[in-house]
Amino acid sequence: MLIRGARVATSSAQTAGINLWTGNGRVSFSPVPSSRHLTLDLDGSLVLPGLINAHDHLELNLLPKLGCGPYPNASAWARDIYHPDEPPIKQHLTVPKPLRLQWGGIKNLLSGVTTVAHHNAFHPAFLDPSFPVRVVKRYGWAHSLHFSPDWETRLQNTPADYPFVIHAAEGVDEAARGEIQILDKTGALNRPIVLVHGVGVGRSDLPLLKRRTVGIVWCPTSNLFTLGRSLDTTILNSAIPIALGTDSAITADGDLLDELRIAHRTVDAHRLYKMVTSEPARIFKLPAGFGQICDGGPADFLVMNDSGQTPAMTLLENDPQLVMIRGRVQLISSEIARRCPLSMLQSLQPIELEGRGRYLVSSDVSHLLDETKRALQPPVRLAGKAVGA
């Protein structure tokens, strides 16, 4: 496919007026040999790298928010909300898990995400070519020190070059703050480790974390709901690699675009751009080319309307118009669809998301809705927003 007419983001601040060719899931800045090229004209658009969501529990995005914070730590929140034999969790669990995971993938797709880090075991559903987004494969994980008493064994069983992901310092009390020292004393911080939330990380921890191979995933709306505060600004402005994540619908407000807009209250647009592109690619050790648009890299794109601003500000002020993964259109707005060859649209189905509008996506939306409504009363809500066909 030839993509022409758009500005292409080369960084958070810079663009280039270049054509893009896609083939075999990769992007090229020069023509790709082919007997036949589809052409997509994107005049008035800006092409950005597909976004990377550094933290989601994909199977939990049909639920409403649970709990009534703030709590001193995540364990207190979990004890308060975990009632699996009562609504709404009881009804939610009757939706088959592969179906719930699909919805989590769609939630991410609708916000321009092309790759997501799922915090649980890697599920076979993610290998299905029809799954809406890429899911990080190479990682080790434990839920937390409190809920995964075998976390040290899990860490030891994780290949040394894989990131190990764990909820840590998720609280504002002494117990949460002390988790950083526990991790250090066991040698965990000498490994590539990803601390999710890290609200209890203090300024005194900075020298230690800077000496180690530590990354932090920031989930601002989830933190504010459960704990009443989020990462210290000193941590946010430090040299520690930080990526942005959504957590799930049970604590967060919406999707990755919503997180970006809340995060912009405390972090500048250019840093945020990196938090959803190059920084998560670095933290999760993704293959070369992820989190950027480069010759020979993956053909994972997010297209937005171009108002002449920098890529960073465009990301904060616009909604997705097209998402491409592995060189295939996975989401497209009705506006862009009018410019496309019909052959590009034949396998897509309509979906409408409250507050965002109408799209065509690669998922079987009608089937997903029918199956989900067998367990949940309509309207089906995805990360808090009503969704329909």
C-alpha positions in Angstrom: 0.0 0.0 0.0 1.1 3.6 -0.7 0.2 6.2 1.9 0.6 9.7 0.6 -0.4 13.3 1.2 0.1 13.4 5.0 2.7 14.8 7.3 4.6 12.0 9.0 5.8 12.4 12.6 9.5 11.9 13.0 9.6 12.9 16.7 7.3 14.7 19.2 8.1 18.0 17.6 9.1 17.3 13.9 7.4 16.0 10.8 8.3 15.2 7.3 6.3 15.3 4.1 7.1 11.8 2.8 5.3 8.9 1.2 5.1 5.6 3.1 4.9 2.2 1.5 3.8 -0.9 3.4 4.5 -4.5 2.6 4.8 -7.7 4.7 3.9 -5.8 7.8 6.8 -3.3 7.5 7.1 0.3 6.3 9.4 1.6 3.7 10.3 5.2 2.7 10.9 4.0 -0.9 8.6 2.0 -3.2 8.1 -1.6 -2.4 8.2 -4.0 -5.4 4.6 -5.2 -6.0 2.5 -6.1 -9.0 -0.3 -4.0 -7.6 -0.4 -1.1 -5.0 -3.5 0.2 -3.2 -3.2 3.9 -2.6 -4.5 5.8 0.4 -4.6 9.6 0.1 -4.4 11.2 3.6 -4.3 14.9 2.7 -5.0 17.0 5.8 -3.8 14.2 8.1 -0.8 13.5 10.4 0.6 10.0 10.7 2.0 9.1 14.1 3.5 5.9 15.4 1.0 3.5 16.9 0.7 4.1 20.6 1.9 1.7 23.2 -0.2 1.2 26.3 2.2 0.1 29.1 -0.3 -1.4 31.5 -3.8 -2.9 31.1 -5.8 -5.7 32.6 -7.5 -6.5 29.3 -10.2 -8.8 30.7 -11.6 -6.1 33.1 -12.8 -3.4 30.8 -16.5 -4.1 30.7 -16.8 -3.5 34.5 -17.7 -0.2 36.1 -15.4 1.5 38.6 -15.3 -0.3 41.9 -14.6 1.0 45.3 -14.8 4.3 47.1 -11.4 5.8 47.7 -9.0 7.0 48.7 -7.4 4.0 50.2 -3.9 3.8 51.9 -2.8 1.1 49.5 -4.0 -1.2 46.7 -4.4 -4.1 49.1 -7.0 -2.2 51.1 -8.8 -1.3 47.8 -8.8 -5.0 46.7 -10.2 -6.2 50.1 -13.0 -3.7 49.7 -14.1 -4.5 46.2 -13.4 -8.2 45.7 -16.9 -9.8 46.0 -16.9 -12.3 43.1 -20.3 -13.8 44.1 -22.1 -10.4 44.0 -23.0 -8.0 41.2 -21.5 -6.5 39.1 -18.5 -8.9 39.3 -20.7 -12.0 39.3 -22.4 -11.1 36.0 -19.1 -10.0 34.5 -17.4 -13.3 35.1 -20.1 -15.1 33.1 -18.8 -13.4 30.0 -16.2 -15.9 28.5 -12.7 -14.7 29.2 -11.7 -14.7 25.5 -14.6 -12.3 24.8 -13.6 -10.0 27.6 -10.1 -9.9 26.3 -11.4 -9.0 22.8 -13.2 -6.1 24.3 -10.0 -5.0 26.1 -8.3 -5.1 22.7 -11.0 -3.0 21.1 -10.8 -0.4 23.9 -7.1 0.0 23.1 -7.6 0.1 19.4 -10.3 2.8 19.7 -7.7 5.1 21.4 -5.0 4.6 18.8 -3.1 1.9 20.6 -1.3 -0.7 18.5 0.6 -2.5 21.2 -0.4 -3.2 24.8 1.3 -4.7 27.9 -1.3 -7.0 29.5 -0.6 -7.6 33.2 -1.5 -11.2 33.6 -0.4 -14.4 32.0 -0.2 -14.3 28.2 -3.4 -15.8 26.8 -3.7 -17.9 23.7 -6.4 -15.5 22.4 -3.6 -12.9 21.8 -2.1 -15.2 19.1 -5.3 -15.2 17.0 -4.7 -13.0 13.9 -8.1 -11.4 14.5 -7.1 -10.0 17.9 -7.5 -6.2 17.6 -4.0 -5.2 18.8 -0.5 -6.5 19.4 0.1 -7.8 23.0 3.6 -7.9 24.4 4.9 -11.5 24.5 8.3 -11.5 26.2 7.9 -10.6 29.9 7.7 -12.1 33.3 5.2 -11.0 35.9 3.7 -11.1 39.3 0.7 -9.3 40.5 2.4 -7.7 43.6 4.4 -8.5 46.6 1.2 -8.9 48.7 -0.9 -11.0 46.3 1.9 -13.0 44.7 3.8 -14.6 47.6 5.8 -16.6 44.9 7.0 -13.4 43.2 10.7 -14.2 43.8 10.3 -17.6 42.2 8.5 -16.0 39.2 11.3 -13.5 38.9 14.0 -16.3 39.0 12.1 -18.2 36.3 12.0 -15.2 34.0 14.7 -15.0 31.3 17.3 -12.5 32.4 16.8 -10.3 29.4 13.0 -10.1 29.8 11.3 -7.3 31.7 9.7 -8.4 34.9 6.4 -6.5 35.6 5.0 -6.1 39.1 2.6 -3.7 40.9 4.9 -2.0 43.5 4.7 0.9 45.9 1.0 1.2 45.0 0.0 3.2 48.0 0.7 6.2 50.2 1.4 4.5 53.5 4.6 3.1 55.0 3.9 -0.5 53.8 3.7 0.7 50.2 6.8 2.9 50.5 8.8 0.0 52.0 8.3 -2.2 49.0 11.1 -0.5 47.1 13.6 -1.6 49.8 12.2 -5.1 49.9 12.8 -5.4 46.1 16.3 -4.0 46.5 17.3 -6.3 49.3 16.3 -9.4 47.3 18.3 -8.2 44.3 15.2 -7.7 42.1 16.2 -4.2 41.1 19.4 -5.6 39.5 17.2 -7.2 36.9 15.2 -5.3 34.2 12.1 -4.6 36.3 9.0 -2.6 35.6 7.2 -1.1 38.6 3.6 -0.4 38.0 2.1 2.6 39.7 5.0 3.4 42.1 3.1 6.1 43.9 5.0 5.3 47.1 8.3 5.9 45.4 9.9 8.9 47.2 12.5 11.4 46.4 15.0 9.5 48.6 14.5 6.4 46.4 15.7 8.2 43.3 19.4 7.6 43.6 18.8 3.9 44.0 16.4 3.6 41.1 18.7 5.6 38.8 21.5 3.1 39.5 19.3 0.1 38.6 17.5 -1.0 35.4 14.1 0.2 36.6 11.2 1.5 34.6 7.9 2.9 36.0 4.4 2.7 34.5 2.3 5.7 35.5 -1.5 5.3 35.6 -2.7 8.7 36.7 -6.5 8.3 36.8 -6.3 5.0 38.5 -4.0 6.4 41.1 -6.2 9.4 41.8 -9.3 7.2 42.2 -7.8 4.6 44.5 -5.2 6.5 46.4 -6.1 10.2 46.0 -2.7 11.1 44.5 -0.3 9.9 41.9 3.5 10.0 41.2 5.5 12.7 42.8 6.5 15.4 40.3 10.1 14.9 41.2 9.8 11.3 40.0 8.0 12.4 36.8 10.7 14.9 36.0 13.6 12.5 36.8 15.7 10.6 34.3 13.9 7.3 35.2 12.2 5.7 32.2 8.4 6.3 32.6 5.6 5.0 30.4 1.9 5.7 30.5 -0.7 3.0 31.2 -4.4 2.8 31.6 -4.9 0.1 34.2 -8.5 -1.1 33.7 -12.0 0.2 33.8 -12.5 -0.8 37.5 -10.2 2.1 38.6 -9.4 4.3 35.6 -11.2 7.0 33.6 -11.4 5.7 30.1 -8.6 4.8 27.7 -5.1 5.9 26.8 -6.2 9.2 25.2 -8.1 10.1 28.4 -5.0 9.3 30.4 -2.9 11.5 28.2 -5.2 14.5 28.7 -5.3 14.1 32.5 -1.5 13.6 32.6 -1.0 16.8 30.6 -2.0 18.7 33.8 1.4 17.9 35.2 3.7 16.8 32.3 4.5 18.6 29.1 3.2 17.3 25.7 6.6 16.2 24.4 7.4 14.1 27.4 3.9 12.5 27.2 4.4 11.7 23.5 7.5 9.7 24.5 5.6 8.0 27.4 3.3 6.3 24.8 5.9 5.6 22.1 9.6 5.3 22.6 9.7 4.9 26.4 7.4 1.9 26.6 9.2 0.4 23.6 12.5 0.8 25.6 11.1 -0.4 29.0 9.5 -3.5 27.4 12.5 -4.2 25.2 10.3 -4.3 22.0 12.0 -5.0 18.7 13.7 -2.1 16.8 11.3 0.3 15.2 8.4 0.1 17.7 7.3 3.5 19.1 8.5 5.3 16.0 8.0 5.5 12.2 11.3 4.4 10.6 12.4 2.8 7.3 12.1 -1.0 7.8 10.1 -0.7 11.0 6.7 -2.1 11.8 3.8 -0.6 9.8 1.9 0.4 13.0 0.3 3.8 12.5 -2.1 6.2 14.1 -3.6 8.8 11.8 -5.2 12.0 13.2 -6.5 15.2 11.6 -3.7 17.7 11.0 -4.3 21.2 12.4 -0.7 22.2 11.8 0.5 21.6 15.4 3.4 19.4 16.6 2.8 15.6 16.8 2.8 15.9 20.6 0.0 18.5 20.6 -1.9 16.8 17.8 -2.0 13.6 19.9 -3.5 15.5 22.9 -6.2 17.4 21.0 -7.5 14.9 18.4 -9.2 11.6 18.1 -8.1 8.7 15.9 -9.1 8.7 12.2 -7.3 5.5 11.2 -5.2 2.8 12.9 -3.0 0.4 11.0 -1.3 -2.6 12.5 1.2 -4.8 10.5 0.2 -2.7 7.5 -3.5 -3.6 7.8 -6.3 -1.2 8.5 -7.8 -2.1 11.9 -9.8 1.0 12.5 -11.0 3.8 10.2 -13.4 6.8 10.6 -16.3 7.4 8.3 -14.5 10.4 6.9 -11.4 8.6 5.9 -13.4 5.6 4.7 -14.9 7.7 2.0 -11.4 8.1 0.4 -10.6 4.4 0.6 -10.8 1.7 -2.1 -13.8 -0.6 -1.3 -11.5 -3.6 -1.1 -9.9 -2.0 2.0 -13.2 -1.8 3.8 -14.9 -5.1 3.0 -13.9 -7.0 6.2 -14.6 -4.1 8.6 -17.7 -3.7 10.8 -19.3 -0.5 12.2 -18.9 0.5 15.9 -19.9 3.6 17.8 -18.2 4.7 21.0 -19.8 7.3 23.3 -18.0 10.6 23.0 -15.8 9.5 20.1 -18.1 8.8 17.2 -18.5 6.1 14.6 -15.8 3.9 13.1 -15.3 0.7 11.1 -13.1 -1.9 12.8 -11.7 -5.3 12.0 -13.5 -7.1 14.8 -16.8 -8.9 14.6 -18.7 -6.3 16.6 -22.2 -7.6 16.1 -21.2 -11.0 17.4 -19.3 -9.6 20.4 -22.3 -7.4 21.4 -24.8 -10.3 21.0 -22.7 -12.6 23.1 -21.9 -10.0 25.8 -25.6 -9.0 26.1 -26.4 -12.5 27.1 -24.7 -11.7 30.5 -24.7 -8.0 30.8 -27.7 -5.6 30.6 -27.4 -3.1 27.8 -25.9 -0.7 27.1 -22.6 -2.4 27.1 -20.0 -0.1 28.5 -16.3 -0.3 27.5 -14.0 1.5 29.9 -17.0 3.5 31.0 -18.2 4.5 27.5 -21.3 3.1 25.9 -20.5 1.0 22.8 -22.8 -0.2 20.0 -22.9 -1.4 16.5 
